[in-house]
Amino acid sequence: MPDLAWLGSLLPAELSPPVAAGLISLSFATSMLSAAAGLGGGVVLLTVMVSVLPPVIVLPVHGVVQLGSNAGRALLLRQFADRTILVWFSAGALVGVVAAAHTFVVLPVSALQTIIALFVLYAAWGPKLRSHSIPTRAYALVGAATTFITLFVGATGALVAAFFSPERFARQQLVATTAACMTVQHTLKVLAFGFIGFSFARWAPFMAAMIGVGFLGTMTGRRILGRLPEKVFALVFRGVITALALRLLYLALAG
């Protein structure tokens, strides 16, 4: 096994070198999953991180990692983004993040664990929102609601994407607009956690490694995993995150 002692000097006290190395490797694997299947990576990464670290640490760190991922896509596809929808979504997101920040500070760790676990179980087994067209100005409500939720559950990309109908948007426009909205949402979330008092500087090397390795996973994902049958992926994905969510519920109840 490689010597990971040097890694300890770059990590906060809450994170051991073996766990850090495992999570960085997981960032690569979950990015490959997302690139190959179009979903799942962020939720798997979140549920594993919450199983080894407190939610009050995971949610801001995971937010930075997801910000890096979405910002890259938004930048590459910026010419396809619907800027009018982005403006309305951003206006609502500002309201949502302010309301959520005031609520977040009063929730105990066990409550956050329970909220995340239930959200993950719903993501795996609950009925999906149907894609549909909504009035452009109504994206302010979408921004407010999903941004409020993301401070407590982290991975809301699939929830936001459900409000963008393939019948209304071309594929590149849909991906670009969703990525742009998620970039705004994660930026506001990161700023909120910083305002609340989270020390991002201590976690900077770890987050940078996760973002960099995750980008490599995205680059190679489709080529490596593109042949995975969708039904097999869905079954494995549901099984893994269900087990992780149940473990999280157990930790919440035990705590």
Secondary structure, 3 states (H helix, E strand, C coil): CCCCHHHHCCCCCCCCHHHHHHHHHHHHHHHHHHHHHCCCHHHHHHHHHHHHCCHHHHHHHHHHHHHHHHHHHHHHCHHHCCHHHHHHHHHHHHHHHHHHHHHHCCCCHHHHHHHHHHHHHHHHHCCCCCCCCCCHHHHHHHHHHHHHHHHHHCCCHHHHHCCCCCCCCCHHHHHHHHHHHHHHHHHHHHHHHHHHCCCCHHHHHHHHHHHHHHHHHHHHHHHHHCCCCHHHHHHHHHHHHHHHHHHHHHHHHHC
